[in-house]
Each structure stands twice: as C-alpha cells, then as structure tokens.
Amino acid sequence: MIVLAIESIAIGILYLTAINEQKKNLRHIVTSRARLIEAVSRFDFNHNRSYSGGPIEATLCKIMDAHFHYAGFGGTGEFTVAQKQGDNLVYILGHRLDDVYQLKPVPFDSESARPSRLALSGQSGTLVGLDYRGIPVLAAYEPVKGLNWGIVAKLDMSEVRAPFMKAAAISGFLGIFAIIAGAIIFINLTNPLIDNLNKTVAELEDALANVNQLSGLLPICASCKKIRDDKGYWTQIESYIKDHSEAEFSHSICPDCVKKLYGNLSRKKS
C-alpha cells in the first residue's frame, strides 16, 4: 500500500506539472494567433479598404485560408474565433485538426461561451470547463484588439489526462506485482524460520513436561525403591530417572554399604 501511495502522489505531482505546461503552451498559441490576426487586420485597414467585403472581411478570408492549410495541434486541439451579436455568441471560425467549420451560435451567458465571453471582455487566461459539446476542455482565451473578436485554443481534458491514466494503470500493475512478489519472498524466507521455531517450542514443551514429571510426587516402594510410572509399571529408580531426564548412572558403593557388606574385610585391611 505504501508503494501504491507513493506512486499515486508522484503521478499526481507530474499531472499538475503537465497541466501547467499545457496551459503555458495554449497561452502561447492563442496569444501568437491573436497578435497575428491583429497585424493582418491593421494591414487590411490600411491597404485593403477597397476589398469588396471591406477590410474585416479581407482579414477573415486570410484567416480562413491560413487555417485551411494548417493541420491543427494535438489529437483534439481546436481553435474558435467568436464575436458577440445581440444576446448570442457567434462563432466566426471553428478549426479542429484538418476540419474548418462553422459552429452554431450559443447564448452569450451560457457556460460553454465562458472562454470566449472572457476574451471579449478583454481578459486573457486559461480555465477548465465545458465547451459547446458539453465536454470538459482545457482552454486558453485572448482578445483580438481592434476587431472585437475573442480567440480560444483548447484541448479535451481526456487527451491531457490520457498519458497519466496509462501511467497510473502501469504503475498500479507494477505496484501490485511488487507487493505480491515481496509477499512470496517474505513467506519463503520466514517459513523455514517459523518451522524451526515451532520445532524448538515443541522440544521445549516436551522437555518441560519431562521436568514436571520428575518434580512431581513419585510413588516409590519403601522396600526395593522401585518407582511406579504413569502406566502403573514398577521400574528401577535408575531406569526411571534415565528415561525421564538427561542423567546417566555410574555404579559405585557408598561407605555405609561397604561397612555393611564387607565389614570384616574392611576391618582386616585397616
């Protein structure tokens, strides 16, 4: 669990870092496009006033032509250029990958219009929200000065998250594999130790049982000194003690028995 937690924290940090990098990239893209459109617009106002649709139409034609020859960015990258008309947000341009298209107007106060609405109010920045498709996107927005347009560059959040979802899945698999492998190694290392410990405990318990038998009340014959065991058999004291302890016997004769058995012989020697 600790391994998985550390991996999750690391992936989370990398994810936040990547989000910030994507925000910087989108800000760079949308800002450079806005400045380029402004430059084209200034040129058309100065030199293309005689264009049939006027200088703004001339600028729009150039922008459309540029996007027709531009492959776009990312797998879900999209540009939109919009302006406010009454209570609606009207898209002048929509461009995703190789497709340049006309989007339907949306209410100006709708959530999907938020990036363009902020751009049209003169603000620049990035946000995460729903676009006109109802899909979460990371969007950068920028006003186009002099034309009352707002330009937005955005990526689907699914594309932003995809590498980290894949990394999280791989890391989770590797983490689980590491935990299982560690558990197997731990079991293989500790099982012999546990077996030895159990064997030692059994030997100690057996030895303790034998010690308890010798330290208990032993029935002993008052005459021949035999001891009665748990099964009711009478055995020589030497045999009983030998069977129930580590003691060994070496036969000898005490001084009193020497006098008793060999009294006359011992006196003659003395």
Stockholm file with secondary structure:
# STOCKHOLM 1.0

chainA/1-270         MIVLAIESIAIGILYLTAINEQKKNLRHIVTSRARLIEAVSRFDFNHNRSYSGGPIEATLCKIMDAHFHYAGFGGTGEFTVAQKQGDNLVYILGHRLDDVYQLKPVPFDSESARPSRLALSGQSGTLVGLDYRGIPVLAAYEPVKGLNWGIVAKLDMSEVRAPFMKAAAISGFLGIFAIIAGAIIFINLTNPLIDNLNKTVAELEDALANVNQLSGLLPICASCKKIRDDKGYWTQIESYIKDHSEAEFSHSICPDCVKKLYGNLSRKKS
#=GR chainA/1-270 SS CHHHHHHHHHHHHHHHHHHHHHHHHHHHHHHHHHHHHHHHHHHHHHHCTTSTTCHHHHHHHHHHHHHHTCCCSTTTCEEEEEEEETTEEEEEEEEETTEEECCCCEETTSGGGHHHHHHHTTCCEEEEEECTTSCEEEEEEEEETTTTEEEEEEEEHHHHHHHHHHHHHHHHHHHHHHHHHHHHHHHHHHHHHHHHHHHHHHHHHHHHHHHHHHHSCCCBCTTTCCEECTTSCEECHHHHHHHTSSCCCCCCCCHHHHHHHHHHHHHHHC
#=GC SS_cons         CHHHHHHHHHHHHHHHHHHHHHHHHHHHHHHHHHHHHHHHHHHHHHHCTTSTTCHHHHHHHHHHHHHHTCCCSTTTCEEEEEEEETTEEEEEEEEETTEEECCCCEETTSGGGHHHHHHHTTCCEEEEEECTTSCEEEEEEEEETTTTEEEEEEEEHHHHHHHHHHHHHHHHHHHHHHHHHHHHHHHHHHHHHHHHHHHHHHHHHHHHHHHHHHHSCCCBCTTTCCEECTTSCEECHHHHHHHTSSCCCCCCCCHHHHHHHHHHHHHHHC
//
